[in-house]
């Protein structure tokens, strides 16, 4: 088992790619879907969370902790934990 942690920021729900995408284990399509959930709370019109989505991909067990909330700057920060077996 390996525990990995990733820090990422969002702007209006979408992951900010300052030095490339911080969640490198996601495909391009999965990144788009992850951003769609972040912006709307839905994927293809169905309510879901980022954590539920990630856990559905069979890429490990995920949890996400929000560390900064939007205070008018539209920026939020998160720590993602990924446990792979």
N, CA and C atoms as an extended XYZ file, in Angstrom:
255
Properties=species:S:1:pos:R:3:atomname:S:1:resname:S:1:resid:I:1 pbc="F F F"
N         0.836       -1.180        0.000 N   UNK     1
C         0.000        0.000        0.000 CA  UNK     1
C         0.880        1.241        0.000 C   UNK     1
N         0.401        2.237       -0.694 N   UNK     2
C         1.125        3.500       -0.735 CA  UNK     2
C         0.137        4.639       -0.510 C   UNK     2
N         0.535        5.573        0.314 N   UNK     3
C        -0.283        6.756        0.559 CA  UNK     3
C         0.391        7.944       -0.115 C   UNK     3
N        -0.350        8.592       -0.988 N   UNK     4
C         0.155        9.759       -1.693 CA  UNK     4
C        -0.727       10.940       -1.331 C   UNK     4
N        -0.146       12.140       -1.258 N   UNK     5
C        -0.930       13.347       -1.024 CA  UNK     5
C        -0.617       14.365       -2.117 C   UNK     5
N        -1.631       15.100       -2.466 N   UNK     6
C        -1.519       16.115       -3.503 CA  UNK     6
C        -2.214       17.370       -3.005 C   UNK     6
N        -1.631       18.514       -3.277 N   UNK     7
C        -2.282       19.779       -2.972 CA  UNK     7
C        -2.691       20.411       -4.293 C   UNK     7
N        -3.895       20.961       -4.309 N   UNK     8
C        -4.322       21.648       -5.516 CA  UNK     8
C        -5.227       22.808       -5.163 C   UNK     8
N        -5.281       23.749       -6.087 N   UNK     9
C        -6.138       24.925       -5.961 CA  UNK     9
C        -7.156       24.892       -7.080 C   UNK     9
N        -8.312       25.481       -6.813 N   UNK    10
C        -9.308       25.632       -7.863 CA  UNK    10
C        -9.675       27.107       -8.001 C   UNK    10
N       -10.097       27.445       -9.180 N   UNK    11
C       -10.638       28.764       -9.469 CA  UNK    11
C       -11.968       28.530      -10.168 C   UNK    11
N       -13.031       28.973       -9.533 N   UNK    12
C       -14.383       28.741      -10.032 CA  UNK    12
C       -14.627       27.247      -10.279 C   UNK    12
N       -14.080       26.415       -9.395 N   UNK    13
C       -14.312       24.981       -9.435 CA  UNK    13
C       -13.339       24.182      -10.266 C   UNK    13
N       -12.539       24.839      -11.094 N   UNK    14
C       -11.607       24.127      -11.956 CA  UNK    14
C       -10.199       24.159      -11.385 C   UNK    14
N        -9.510       23.012      -11.501 N   UNK    15
C        -8.153       22.889      -10.975 CA  UNK    15
C        -7.238       23.857      -11.715 C   UNK    15
N        -6.474       24.621      -10.936 N   UNK    16
C        -5.510       25.560      -11.515 CA  UNK    16
C        -4.257       24.783      -11.902 C   UNK    16
N        -3.851       24.942      -13.151 N   UNK    17
C        -2.687       24.224      -13.671 CA  UNK    17
C        -1.517       25.181      -13.811 C   UNK    17
N        -0.936       25.562      -12.693 N   UNK    18
C         0.160       26.524      -12.704 CA  UNK    18
C         1.422       25.897      -13.302 C   UNK    18
N         1.772       24.695      -12.857 N   UNK    19
C         2.951       23.986      -13.370 CA  UNK    19
C         2.528       22.615      -13.884 C   UNK    19
N         1.467       22.554      -14.656 N   UNK    20
C         0.912       21.286      -15.106 CA  UNK    20
C        -0.179       20.853      -14.135 C   UNK    20
N        -0.889       19.820      -14.499 N   UNK    21
C        -2.003       19.366      -13.670 CA  UNK    21
C        -1.456       18.603      -12.465 C   UNK    21
N        -1.840       19.006      -11.249 N   UNK    22
C        -1.295       18.367      -10.054 CA  UNK    22
C        -1.796       16.939       -9.842 C   UNK    22
N        -2.882       16.551      -10.481 N   UNK    23
C        -3.420       15.200      -10.318 CA  UNK    23
C        -3.065       14.395      -11.568 C   UNK    23
N        -1.775       14.099      -11.689 N   UNK    24
C        -1.205       13.496      -12.892 CA  UNK    24
C        -1.774       12.120      -13.217 C   UNK    24
N        -2.379       11.453      -12.260 N   UNK    25
C        -2.898       10.103      -12.465 CA  UNK    25
C        -4.233       10.098      -13.201 C   UNK    25
N        -4.805       11.272      -13.450 N   UNK    26
C        -6.063       11.373      -14.182 CA  UNK    26
C        -5.799       11.568      -15.669 C   UNK    26
N        -6.599       10.928      -16.497 N   UNK    27
C        -6.499       11.147      -17.941 CA  UNK    27
C        -7.075       12.528      -18.259 C   UNK    27
N        -6.891       12.975      -19.470 N   UNK    28
C        -7.407       14.275      -19.874 CA  UNK    28
C        -8.934       14.328      -19.715 C   UNK    28
N        -9.619       13.267      -20.129 N   UNK    29
C       -11.076       13.219      -19.998 CA  UNK    29
C       -11.488       13.245      -18.519 C   UNK    29
N       -10.773       12.507      -17.684 N   UNK    30
C       -11.072       12.487      -16.245 CA  UNK    30
C       -10.833       13.854      -15.617 C   UNK    30
N        -9.845       14.576      -16.085 N   UNK    31
C        -9.597       15.938      -15.591 CA  UNK    31
C       -10.763       16.848      -15.935 C   UNK    31
N       -11.274       16.734      -17.149 N   UNK    32
C       -12.431       17.535      -17.561 CA  UNK    32
C       -13.641       17.208      -16.690 C   UNK    32
N       -13.866       15.928      -16.431 N   UNK    33
C       -15.001       15.515      -15.606 CA  UNK    33
C       -14.826       15.984      -14.164 C   UNK    33
N       -13.613       15.896      -13.633 N   UNK    34
C       -13.307       16.367      -12.280 CA  UNK    34
C       -13.614       17.858      -12.165 C   UNK    34
N       -13.237       18.635      -13.190 N   UNK    35
C       -13.521       20.073      -13.206 CA  UNK    35
C       -15.011       20.352      -13.330 C   UNK    35
N       -15.706       19.553      -14.123 N   UNK    36
C       -17.153       19.728      -14.262 CA  UNK    36
C       -17.832       19.555      -12.904 C   UNK    36
N       -17.414       18.563      -12.156 N   UNK    37
C       -17.970       18.330      -10.813 CA  UNK    37
C       -17.627       19.498       -9.901 C   UNK    37
N       -16.392       19.988       -9.965 N   UNK    38
C       -15.978       21.105       -9.129 CA  UNK    38
C       -16.776       22.363       -9.388 C   UNK    38
N       -17.152       22.570      -10.642 N   UNK    39
C       -17.895       23.782      -11.003 CA  UNK    39
C       -19.382       23.655      -10.679 C   UNK    39
N       -19.954       22.486      -10.988 N   UNK    40
C       -21.413       22.357      -10.889 CA  UNK    40
C       -21.915       21.417       -9.796 C   UNK    40
N       -21.020       20.568       -9.271 N   UNK    41
C       -21.463       19.546       -8.316 CA  UNK    41
C       -22.170       18.394       -8.999 C   UNK    41
N       -22.085       18.369      -10.333 N   UNK    42
C       -22.763       17.329      -11.106 CA  UNK    42
C       -21.841       16.807      -12.203 C   UNK    42
N       -22.070       15.576      -12.598 N   UNK    43
C       -21.402       14.992      -13.751 CA  UNK    43
C       -22.487       14.460      -14.668 C   UNK    43
N       -22.552       15.005      -15.858 N   UNK    44
C       -23.589       14.632      -16.824 CA  UNK    44
C       -24.990       14.776      -16.227 C   UNK    44
N       -25.186       15.840      -15.460 N   UNK    45
C       -26.484       16.147      -14.885 CA  UNK    45
C       -26.824       15.403      -13.599 C   UNK    45
N       -25.924       14.518      -13.130 N   UNK    46
C       -26.168       13.731      -11.922 CA  UNK    46
C       -25.316       14.284      -10.785 C   UNK    46
N       -25.951       14.593       -9.660 N   UNK    47
C       -25.244       15.137       -8.502 CA  UNK    47
C       -24.209       14.125       -7.991 C   UNK    47
N       -22.984       14.597       -7.802 N   UNK    48
C       -21.902       13.763       -7.277 CA  UNK    48
C       -20.852       14.672       -6.658 C   UNK    48
N       -19.927       14.084       -5.937 N   UNK    49
C       -18.817       14.839       -5.356 CA  UNK    49
C       -17.516       14.421       -6.032 C   UNK    49
N       -16.501       15.226       -5.852 N   UNK    50
C       -15.192       14.870       -6.404 CA  UNK    50
C       -14.703       13.550       -5.821 C   UNK    50
N       -14.911       13.364       -4.514 N   UNK    51
C       -14.453       12.137       -3.858 CA  UNK    51
C       -15.181       10.922       -4.413 C   UNK    51
N       -16.488       11.019       -4.553 N   UNK    52
C       -17.256        9.900       -5.122 CA  UNK    52
C       -16.760        9.570       -6.520 C   UNK    52
N       -16.524       10.597       -7.305 N   UNK    53
C       -16.038       10.398       -8.669 CA  UNK    53
C       -14.686        9.686       -8.663 C   UNK    53
N       -13.734       10.197       -7.904 N   UNK    54
C       -12.406        9.582       -7.876 CA  UNK    54
C       -12.464        8.131       -7.419 C   UNK    54
N       -13.260        7.861       -6.400 N   UNK    55
C       -13.361        6.488       -5.896 CA  UNK    55
C       -14.023        5.552       -6.900 C   UNK    55
N       -14.768        6.085       -7.856 N   UNK    56
C       -15.403        5.249       -8.878 CA  UNK    56
C       -14.437        4.839       -9.984 C   UNK    56
N       -13.248        5.426      -10.027 N   UNK    57
C       -12.301        5.182      -11.113 CA  UNK    57
C       -11.415        3.955      -10.906 C   UNK    57
N       -11.476        3.344       -9.735 N   UNK    58
C       -10.621        2.181       -9.410 CA  UNK    58
C        -9.134        2.513       -9.520 C   UNK    58
N        -8.778        3.715       -9.047 N   UNK    59
C        -7.382        4.143       -9.034 CA  UNK    59
C        -6.888        4.320       -7.600 C   UNK    59
N        -7.572        3.703       -6.653 N   UNK    60
C        -7.226        3.819       -5.248 CA  UNK    60
C        -8.411        4.332       -4.462 C   UNK    60
N        -8.164        4.544       -3.169 N   UNK    61
C        -9.174        5.126       -2.293 CA  UNK    61
C        -8.772        6.568       -2.020 C   UNK    61
N        -9.732        7.471       -2.161 N   UNK    62
C        -9.445        8.897       -2.098 CA  UNK    62
C       -10.210        9.577       -0.977 C   UNK    62
N        -9.605       10.631       -0.453 N   UNK    63
C       -10.312       11.567        0.412 CA  UNK    63
C        -9.782       12.959        0.087 C   UNK    63
N       -10.663       13.950        0.258 N   UNK    64
C       -10.294       15.329       -0.054 CA  UNK    64
C       -10.649       16.203        1.137 C   UNK    64
N        -9.689       17.020        1.555 N   UNK    65
C        -9.877       17.957        2.655 CA  UNK    65
C        -9.740       19.369        2.102 C   UNK    65
N       -10.743       20.186        2.308 N   UNK    66
C       -10.673       21.578        1.863 CA  UNK    66
C        -9.964       22.395        2.927 C   UNK    66
N        -8.941       23.158        2.522 N   UNK    67
C        -8.141       23.930        3.477 CA  UNK    67
C        -8.323       25.440        3.331 C   UNK    67
N        -8.904       25.894        2.221 N   UNK    68
C        -9.181       27.317        2.014 CA  UNK    68
C       -10.478       27.436        1.238 C   UNK    68
N       -11.329       28.334        1.685 N   UNK    69
C       -12.611       28.569        1.035 CA  UNK    69
C       -12.552       29.873        0.250 C   UNK    69
N       -13.416       29.989       -0.723 N   UNK    70
C       -13.529       31.192       -1.540 CA  UNK    70
C       -13.928       32.366       -0.648 C   UNK    70
N       -13.092       33.375       -0.604 N   UNK    71
C       -13.384       34.568        0.208 CA  UNK    71
C       -13.599       35.784       -0.684 C   UNK    71
N       -14.073       35.524       -1.890 N   UNK    72
C       -14.280       36.601       -2.857 CA  UNK    72
C       -13.242       36.603       -3.961 C   UNK    72
N       -12.180       35.815       -3.789 N   UNK    73
C       -11.141       35.734       -4.815 CA  UNK    73
C       -11.346       34.548       -5.758 C   UNK    73
N       -12.398       33.759       -5.527 N   UNK    74
C       -12.760       32.585       -6.326 CA  UNK    74
C       -11.744       31.456       -6.234 C   UNK    74
N       -10.844       31.497       -5.250 N   UNK    75
C        -9.811       30.474       -5.090 CA  UNK    75
C       -10.133       29.617       -3.868 C   UNK    75
N       -10.061       28.298       -4.057 N   UNK    76
C       -10.183       27.342       -2.960 CA  UNK    76
C        -8.960       26.437       -3.002 C   UNK    76
N        -8.590       25.881       -1.848 N   UNK    77
C        -7.436       24.981       -1.776 CA  UNK    77
C        -7.849       23.672       -1.123 C   UNK    77
N        -7.195       22.594       -1.571 N   UNK    78
C        -7.526       21.259       -1.118 CA  UNK    78
C        -6.267       20.412       -0.932 C   UNK    78
N        -6.397       19.398       -0.074 N   UNK    79
C        -5.397       18.342        0.036 CA  UNK    79
C        -6.116       17.043       -0.288 C   UNK    79
N        -5.592       16.338       -1.253 N   UNK    80
C        -6.157       15.064       -1.681 CA  UNK    80
C        -5.247       13.953       -1.209 C   UNK    80
N        -5.814       12.923       -0.606 N   UNK    81
C        -5.058       11.732       -0.203 CA  UNK    81
C        -5.499       10.569       -1.070 C   UNK    81
N        -4.520        9.831       -1.549 N   UNK    82
C        -4.783        8.656       -2.392 CA  UNK    82
C        -4.079        7.449       -1.795 C   UNK    82
N        -4.834        6.424       -1.498 N   UNK    83
C        -4.282        5.194       -0.950 CA  UNK    83
C        -4.394        4.132       -2.029 C   UNK    83
N        -3.256        3.632       -2.515 N   UNK    84
C        -3.257        2.582       -3.535 CA  UNK    84
C        -2.860        1.278       -2.892 C   UNK    84
N        -3.472        0.229       -3.351 N   UNK    85
C        -3.226       -1.104       -2.777 CA  UNK    85
C        -2.234       -1.880       -3.583 C   UNK    85
